[in-house]
């Protein structure tokens, strides 16, 4: 499949020239303004952008600044095209985040080879990013398995919770809800971060975690401390690894996944929108899986029973908007639970 190249120039003659030079090699998208280019980028992610510097209304530097501010677009290689031959403009172009600088009129062979060079570099960078992410995910899953070794009653809980988080958060995103807080990037961070929500149980006595029976009020108070312990652990990791942005979300979720929408949860008694969105979503998926997991004091609840508990908690324990979306797609939760349930419960 040919690579998708976005060409941005407010001069029609320049657009036509580049189009003739490249159309036999690439799938081209043409934009006559910076605003049009940004709209195209929002609809489809091009593999590379050829961007004119001198344009009316929004020049090339303004366009690339907007692109670099968007996590979904910031890694797209940008090559500036301009009639200016000054070192000052070239340096400004490179400092703005452009990968290269080509002067007009454009030589076809130079343009083609520069594009190929940067496409290959971008592909290699994507490969490295994927390899690093795979390694990070392996480390995260190892943490998840370590945590679950401490609590014999929650086999598979963390992995299922991450899958539920993915389903529910992507559905909220698709529905256009919480637009100020929810983006595809945020969703990815939450999916990875939720795996750490119970890491604080490392600091809780086995006698409480694996007690066969109901906890006393004093014992329950000790177990509740896992939220603060977990937040401290993950915050410490994040301070040492600030490039791992998902750890910021992991810390928030570890601390706030037991907060309640009506303010009666723990550890801080936050209410409503004061509870971070990632924690409000995590609260729903955590309770669902808790209901669908066998506990010392009760058997596994059915999917219908778990849904009734969550629907009843709308506005009290849970964000009612999130509960409403959960109700519409709860069947997907049932499918995940069936696929990932421990063999002993099948």
N, C-alpha and C positions, 0 to 999 in steps of 0.2 A: 504493500500500500504506500503510495507516495506521501511524503511529508507535507504537512499543512503550513504554508508560509503566509503570513499577513503582511501586506505591503501598505504603508501609510504615507500618503503624499497629497497635498491639496492642489497640485498641478496635474491636470488630466494627462498632459503629454508625458510627464514622468511616469505616471502610473501605467500608461500604455506601453512605454518603452520597457519597463521592468517586466511587465506581463508577457510581452513578446519574447523576452530573453529567457524567462523561467518557466513558462506554461507547459513546455514539453517535459519538464523534469519534476515539477511539484504541483500540488493542489493549492491554488492561490485563492486568497481572499483579499479584496481591495477595499481600502477605506480612504475617503476624500477629506477626512478630518480626524483630529484626535478623539473627539467625542464618539464618532462612529467606530473608531478602532477599539475604544474601551467597551462599547456595547458588544462588538464582535467577540472580544476576549471573554466577556461574561457569559456569552452563549456557547462558545467553543474555545477550547484551549489550543492555540496554534503551537506548532513545534518551534517556530522562530519568527521574529518580527523584524522587518526592514522598515525603519522609521526616519522620516524626513525631519530635519531640525527646524527649518524655517517654515512655519505654518501659521495661518491667521487663527485668531481666537485661542487656540491651545497649541503651543509649540511642542517640539519633540521632548524637551526637558520636562515640561509639565506632564506629558503623557507617561514617560518612563517613571516619573516620581509616583504617579498613581499606580502603575503596574507593580512597582517594587513594594508598595504598601499593602498589596493584596497577597496573602500567603499562598493562595491557589495559583498565582501568576508569577510570583517573584523569581522563579527559577527559569523562566522562558528567556533564552538568549535574544538580545536585541542588538542589531547592527544599525548604526546611524548612517544615513545618507545625507550629504549636504554639499552645496556648492562652495562653502567656505574652506579655505585651505590654511587657515591660521592655526598655529600650535595652541593658542589659547582656547579656541573652540574644541579642538580635538581633545585636549586635556579635560575640559569641562565635560565632554561627552563620556569619556572613560570614567571620570569620577562619579558621574551620575548613575553608573551601573551598567552602561553599555559594554558589550563584549568586544565590539570592533567599530571602526570608523572608515567609511568609504566615501571618497569625494566624487561629485558629479562633474561631467557626464560619466556614467558608470560603464566600465569595461566589462563585457559579458563574461569573459574567462575569469577575471579577478573576482567578480561577484559570485560566480558559481563555486569557485574553489574556497572562497571565504565561507560561504554558506555551508558547504560540505564539511569543512573543518569544524565549524561550531556545532553543527548537528551531531557529528561524531563525538565531540567533547561532551555535549549535553547528554547523549546516550550513555556515555561512560560514567558521567556524574550520577545519572539516574540509577545505573547499576550499583555504584558504590553506596548511594543512599539506601537502596533496597537491601543491600547486604548488611549495612549497619543497622537498619531497622529490624531485620530478621534476627540479628544478634541481640538487639535490645529486647525484642519480644521473647526470645528464649530465656533471657535473664529474668524478665518479668514473670514468665510462667514458672520458672524455678522458684521465685519468691512465693508465688501462689501455692505451689505444691508444698513448700516448707510450712507456710501458714496452716494449710489444711491438715498437715501431720499433727498439729497441736490439738485440733478439734475433730475427733473421730465421727462427729455427727453431721458434718457438712461436706462430705466427699463431692467434688465437682462444683461446689457452690460458686466459687469465684469465676470459673470459666463460664458457667451458665449465666451468671450475673452480667458478665461482660457482653455476652451475646444478646441478652435481653436489653442491655443499655444501647447496643447498636441498633436493634430493631426499633425501640421506642424513640430514641433521639433522632434517628433518620426520618421517622414518620412525622415527628414534630417539625423538623426542618422542611420536609416536603409540603406540609400543611401551611407553611408560612407563619408559624407561631414563634414568639420570642425572638423576633428578627434582630433586636438590639444585642442579644446575647448568644444566639445560635448561628453558627456558620459551619460549613463542611469541615473546616479545620478544627473548630471547637469540638465537633462530634468525634473526630478521630482522637483528640486528646482525652475526651471523657471515656471512650471505649477502652483505652489503654490504662487510664488512671484508675478506673473502678476496680481493677484487679487488686489494688492495694487497700481496699476499703476496710478490710479486717486485719491488716498487718499489726495493729496494736494488740491483738490477742497474744502476740509473743510475750507481752509483759503481764499476762493474766495467768493466775495459777491454774494448773491442770485440774485441780480439785473442783474448781468452779466451772471450767469449760466442759468437763466431762461428767459432771454430777448427774446421776440417774434420779432425777426428781426435780421439783420446783425449787428455784433458788430462794433463799431468805432475802428480806429487804437489804440486809447488810452485804450479803454476797452479790446481790444484783448491783448494788452501788459500786462494788469492786469491778464487776464485769463492764459496767458503763464507762469505766476509765479507759477502755481500749480505744475510744474515739480520740482522746487527747494524747494518749501514748502513740497511737498510729500517726497522728498529725505531726508530732515532734520528730518521729523517726523519718518520715517522708520529707519533711522540711529540711532536715539535716542532709539527706541525700541530695535534695534539689540545690542546696547551697553549694555543694561540692560539684554538682553537675548541672549548672544553669542552662546549658544548651538543651537538656532534656525537658522540654516545656511540659510534657504530660505529667511530670512529677508535681508541678504546681497544682494541677487538677486532682492528682492523687491525694495530695495533702488536704485539699478542701473537702473531698469526698470522704476521706478517712475521718475527718473531724465532724462533718455535718450530716452524715447519712441517717442519723437517728433523730435529727431535728424534726419537729412536727409543724405543719402549716398553721395550726392554731396557737403555737407558742408553748406547748406543754412538753416538748421533747427535750433531748439533752445533746451536748453538754451545756449549751448556752441559752436555751429557751428562745431561740430565734423564731420569728413568725413570718408568714407570707413571703413577699419578695425579698425580705432581708436574708432569707436562706438562699445561698447560691443555687442557680438553676441546676447545675450538675448534681447537687445534693438532693434537690427535689425529685429529679428523675431517678437517682440512685435509691431513694427511699421506696419508691414504688417497686422497682425491680428486685430490691433486696427482700421486701416483705413477700412478694409473690414467690420467690424461690424458697424463702423460709417456710411458707405454707405448704409448698410442694415437696418438702424434705422431712423425713421422719425425725422426730425429737424424742428425748427420753420421756417427756410427760404427755405425748400424744402421737397418734399415727400420722401418716401422710394425708394431707387434705386433697380432695379432688380439685381439678382445674376450676370447676364451677364454684366450689366453696372458696377457693383463693380469690377468684374474681369478685365474689360477693363481698368479701372482707375489704378488698381495695375500693370497690365502688361505694361501700358504706362509709369508708374513711375520707371521701372527697370533701374538702373544705375543713376537715378536722386534722387528720393525720397527713393528708396528701393535698397537693396542688390540684384543684378541681379541673383545670384545663388539661393537665397531664393525665389525670384519671379518665377524662372523657376520650382522649386519644387512645389510651390503653384499652378502654372498653371496645373501641372499634377494631383493634387489631390483636386482641388477646389470643385469638386462635393461633397466631404465630408463636406465642409464648408456649402454648400447649405442645406444638410440634417440636420446639427446641427441647423442652423438658423431656419429651419422649425419646428423642435422639440422644440426649446427653445424661439421662438419668442413670445413677449407679445400678449395676446389674442386680444387686440385692433387692432393689425396689421395683424392678420391671415385672 
